[in-house]
Amino acid sequence: MKSINPATNHIIKEYKEHSAAETAQIIEKTHKAFKRWRDIAFNDRAEKMHSAAQILRDNKEEYARLMTMEMGKIIRESRAEVEKCAWVCDYYADNAEQFLKDEIIETDASISYVAFDPIGVVLAVMPWNFPLWQVFRFAAPALMAGNGAVLKHASNVPGSALLIEDIFRKAGFPEDLFRTVLIPSLMVEGVIRNDYIRAVTLTGSEYAGSRTAEIAGGEIKKTVLELGGSDPFIVLEDADIPGCVHTSAQARMLNAGQSCIAAKRFIVVESRLKEFEEQQAAIMNAMKVGDPLDEATEVGPLARPDLVEELDEQVQQSIKAGAKLLVGGKRIEGPGCFYQPTVLSEVKRGMAVYEQETFGPVSAIIPVKDEEEALDVANESVYGLGGSIWTRDIERGKRLARKIESGAVFINGMTKSDPRLPFGGVKKSGYGRELSHYGIKEFVNIKSVWIA
């Protein structure tokens, strides 16, 4: 298993994969660690989780640099990711006991209540685009709930995968409670079928999610899936265009556009179309693309060469189908997996960038007549992860938010995840929720207790 720097295409390090037998041994050890951990008091769990948060903050530069080297995100964003991981650790350390306290229910019993017990070892199949955050937002609530965890991370970020295991060990968690297995995707089915694995959480592609759900369903094991997204960014006639456009560029270009909740379809009413196009194109065209370790860089490389190929194919197909190229539209020659910040206008149904998720620095601007058509276009997507609405009329925004088919809607703001709010999607963006008190209750046994 190789870690390759996408900014240079140079191999950083090679790692020995775990065999099927080694993987089975790791899972069994995690199960044994869970059996001890589930009886540990919340305050003891919290002490260790706070320690993990402190380790993250104390080593922020080292951890950020590793992420940037492995998958290419600019160093400023990597530092912010480490800080966010520390935040989610502290959040669940402070709130898990309250979230999972017994819930008294009035019935015909003398006393009846609902208890929230850990279920066992949870398998996490995670992607490369947020190498630490994707894992910590699952691991912090899962461990605080009393579960064990086995991580199968993306094969291009093995260094980050092993780092997370090391952080939990240094924080004082039982040695085998959180383990990383370095295995190819073909071995995941066998891990799901392992009797010690009680549930699966996956963040990834629609295909990966459907296969995981199929296998886990055959084993009667719960899944939480966070899959693709093609988030609408609706600009109405009363929007603050300068503020809206500035945020639109941030929302599209975060992590070089490699984010499930990045704004991807910019649905703009015709009366504001020209100024939106001109301003967004100017901002995107001025962005500095280059070495992600350079503090001045605004857009780093895509994570792998095949992602550049796929994105370029989507752009070229859309141009051939009639989309108007305003900015960019080409891969950047030379070493590394770089693609120009790109803005396509006059995007219509049937075009690749209209129908498919684009995972890279490409903006698709879709003109509409009014708010009714804007809603129709927003909800046409097979995905439903996030979205945003831009209007000066907050009551109007709240009314329209109810009609957007997605797991989150942000009014006059960029779609983002927050430990305090549930995160997840509908339709082919998946099911289940991470974060907040909803997320910690996904992997517990919700048990009724009735006493005469």
PETAFEN-V741156 format. One record per backbone hydrogen bond with DSSP energy under -0.5 kcal/mol. CO is the residue of the C=O (numbers start at 1). NH is the residue of the N-H. If there is no record, write none. Layout:
CO NH
CO NH
This chain:
1 15
2 4
3 12
3 13
4 6
5 8
5 9
5 10
6 337
10 5
13 3
19 23
20 24
21 25
22 26
23 27
24 28
25 29
26 30
27 31
28 32
29 33
30 34
31 35
32 36
33 37
34 38
36 39
37 40
41 45
42 46
43 47
44 48
45 49
46 50
47 51
48 52
49 53
50 54
51 55
52 56
53 57
54 58
55 59
57 60
59 63
60 64
61 65
62 66
63 67
64 68
65 69
66 70
67 71
67 72
68 72
74 77
74 78
75 79
76 80
77 81
78 82
79 83
80 84
81 85
82 86
83 87
84 88
85 89
86 90
87 91
88 92
89 93
90 94
91 95
92 96
95 99
96 100
98 101
100 116
102 104
103 114
105 107
111 451
112 105
113 115
113 449
114 103
115 117
115 447
117 445
120 148
121 198
121 199
122 150
123 125
123 201
124 126
124 152
125 203
128 131
130 134
132 136
133 137
135 138
135 139
136 140
137 435
138 142
139 143
140 144
141 145
142 147
143 146
148 122
149 179
150 124
150 152
151 153
151 181
152 126
154 157
157 161
158 162
159 163
160 164
161 165
162 166
163 167
164 168
165 169
166 170
167 171
168 173
169 172
174 177
174 178
177 149
179 151
181 183
182 18
184 187
185 188
187 191
188 192
189 193
190 194
191 194
194 197
196 121
196 198
198 222
199 123
200 224
201 125
202 226
205 209
206 210
207 211
208 212
209 213
210 214
211 215
212 216
213 217
214 218
215 219
216 219
216 221
217 220
222 200
224 202
225 227
225 431
226 204
231 264
231 265
232 388
233 267
234 236
234 390
235 269
236 239
238 392
239 241
240 244
241 245
242 246
243 247
244 248
245 249
246 250
247 251
248 252
249 253
250 254
251 263
253 256
254 257
255 258
257 259
257 360
259 262
262 231
264 266
264 364
265 233
265 267
266 268
266 366
267 235
268 368
269 272
270 273
270 274
272 276
273 277
274 278
275 279
276 280
277 281
278 282
279 283
280 284
281 285
282 286
283 287
284 287
287 289
288 298
288 299
291 294
292 75
294 297
299 290
304 307
304 308
305 309
306 310
307 311
308 312
309 313
310 314
311 315
312 316
313 317
314 318
315 319
316 320
317 321
318 323
319 322
323 325
324 326
324 345
327 343
330 340
331 333
336 338
337 302
338 332
342 363
343 326
343 327
344 365
345 324
348 351
351 354
351 355
352 356
357 359
358 360
360 362
361 342
363 344
363 365
364 266
364 366
365 347
365 367
366 268
368 270
370 374
371 375
372 376
373 377
374 378
375 379
376 380
377 380
377 381
378 381
382 428
384 407
384 426
385 407
386 232
387 410
388 234
389 391
389 412
390 236
392 394
393 397
394 398
395 399
396 400
397 401
398 402
400 403
400 404
401 404
404 406
410 389
410 412
418 421
419 436
423 434
426 384
426 429
427 430
429 227
431 225
434 423
435 439
436 440
437 441
439 442
441 444
443 119
444 446
445 117
445 447
447 115
449 113
451 110
451 111
